[in-house]
């Protein structure tokens, strides 16, 4: 689970850790390829999660659709032949992370419509992160259902292609939210719960491994290639 790939904000800025340096991202992808792994978008990963296919694969996801991911991560993905899913906030294309401003987090540009289309044209996946990046369990069920379903419809209209991957903003979800995602026609959904995805996991509640600015290459490989994260999930 990535957010931004770029130069971090000034020290002391909230959530500065969620911006991974481009050189670190390149190193992480290079090591995974060197070890024989192939990075996959959610649409490509699901058959492996279901046990329908076997292989050394890992999922790559980005939340929010930041422009610096298009600039700094996309070339690396293409270079290695990897695919990834970026979860876009459908009504903030070409805008910024407005949902963060009140927390003191500075503005970061989001991909424009043309950049999102360019992302997809390079073989990458467009997923949904709702219309407005809302806390789904804190709005009415009707608004939550609209945020989930309408974002898929609008993104599909923009792309002229199917959108099947969803991510819960803030990791805010519940059994009812998972049901709404399923009813809206998505094929999978990811959370912010930490850990490696297993075949026994709910396909609409998949955990992810958080990659932060401070995640050095040794910790990165440990988190991605061992079951320590699964033990942590069981301990909780």
N, C-alpha and C positions, 0 to 999 in steps of 0.2 A: 504494500500500500504506500504509494507516493502521493504527494500533493504538488509542490513546486520543485523545479530543477533549475536553479539559477544562483545568483549571488544573494546571500542572506541579508535581511534587514539589519539595522544597527543593533548592537548589543543592548540587551534589556527589552527589546521589542517582544511582545507576547507571541508565542507560537513560532518564534524564529527558527526553532528546531525542525519545523516541517519543510524547510527549504533545503534540499540536498544540493551540494555543489556539483556542477556538471562533470568535473573530473572524477568525482566519487561515483556518480551514476555510470559513467563510462567504464570505470574499473570494475564495478559490480557486475555489469552485463558481460564484460570480457571474461571475468572469472567463471561465471556460470556457463558460458559457451565453452571455455577451456576444459571445464569439468564434464562436458558432454551433455549439458542441459539445453533445452530449447524453451525460450520464453513465449508464452501464449496469451492471447486475449481470452476473455471469459467464454466467448462462443466456441473457441477452439479447445479450451480446457475441459469443458463439461463432459465430453465422452470419456476422458481419463478419470474424472471424478466418479463417473457412473460405473467404471470398470469395463467399459466397452472397448477401450484401447489401453495399451500399455506403452510406457516409455519414460525417459528422463525429461520431464517437463515441469515448468513452474508458471504460475499466472502472474501477469504484470498489470497493475491497475493504477490509475491516477484519478484523484478526486478533483472536481470543480472545473476542469478545462482551462488551466492557466496557459497563457501565451508562451511563457518560458519553457513549457514542456514541448510545445511545437518547435520552438527554436533550438532547444538544447538536447531533448531526449529523443525526438523523432529521428534525427539523423543516425543516432546510435542504434536505435531499434532496426532501422532499415539496413544499416551496415551488417548487423548480425543476423538478419533474417528473422527477427523476432516480431511478434504481434503483441499489442497491448490494448486494454480497454480504458478509455477516458470517459468519466462520468460528467456530463455537461449539465449545467443549470440552464434550462431551455430558454428562459427569458432574460438571461444576462449575457448572451453572446455579444462580444465586442464591448462588454462592460467591465465590471470589476467585482471584487469580493465584498459587496455591500453588507452582507450578513456579518462581516468581521469588524466593521468600523467602530461600533460601540464598545468593542473590547480593546480598542487602541491598536489594532492591527492595521498597518498601512495598506493603501490601495495597491493591488496587483492586477495587471491587465489580464483579461480572459480572452480566449481565442474569438476571433470574428467568425461570422458565418462562413466566409470563404476559407478561413483557416481550418475550421471544423471539417469542411468538405475536403480540404487538402489532406487532413489527417486520415479521413476515410479512404481517399484515393490512393494513399500509400499502403493500404491493406490493414490499417488499424481500425479498431472497433469504437463506435460511438455508443455510449450507454447513457442512461438518464439519472439525474441527481435532483429530480423534481423541477417544477417551474421556477421556484424562488428560493430554494435552499431553506425550507422550513423544518421546524421540529414537528414531525408528523403526529406524534402522540399528544401534542399540546394544542392542536387545532381540532375542529369538529371532524367526525368521521366523513362527512360529506366533502369538506375541504381537502382532507387527506386523500380521499379517493380521486378527487379532481386533480390534485397536484401530481399524483402518481400516473394516472391514465392520460391526462391531457399533455403532460410533458412527453410521453411516448409518441402521441399523435403528432405533436408539433415538430419534434425532432425527425420523425419519419417523413413529414412533409418537406422539411428542409433538405433532407438527404435523398429522398426518393428511394429509400431502402428501409428494411425492417430494423427495428431497435428492440433487442431482447434482453439486455443487461440493465440492472437497476442497482443503485447504491443508496442506502438510507442516510440522509444528511445527519451529521453529528453522531451517527450510529444509533439514532433514536428510533427504535422499532419495538414491535410487540407481535404476538401471534396474529392479532387482527390486521396489523400492517402487512405482515407476510401474506396473509390471505388476499388483501387488496392488490398486492403486487402480482400475485398469481392470477387473480381475476382480470387484471388489466392486460394480460397476454405476455408478460415477460417470461423468460425461461430460467432466470437465475437472479439472485440478489446477494450483495455482499454487505457485511457489517463492519464495525470497527473492533470487534472482539479479536483479541490476539491469539494467534495459533495457526498451525498448518491445517489446511482443509483435508477432511477424510471422507471416504465414501459414505460413512454413516451420518454425515452432517446433512441438515435440511438444505436443499439446493437454494432455498430462499432465505437462508441465514448463514452464509458462508463466512468463516473467520478469515483474517488476513494477518500477515506479518508487517508491522509498521517499520518503515525505513526512515530514519531521521537523519538530520545533519550530523549528529554525533555517532552514528552507527559506523564504526570502522569496518574494514573489510573482513577482519577475523570474526567480529560479532555478526556481521551480515551473513557470512557463510554458515555460522553456527545456527543462527535463527532460521535460515532457509533450508538447511540440510539435515537438521537433527529433530528429534522428537521432544526436545526440552520444552518447546512452546506448548506441546500437547499436555505434558505433565503439569504445566502451569495452569492450563485450562481445567484439568481434573481437580487440582488442588483448590480451585476457587468454587 
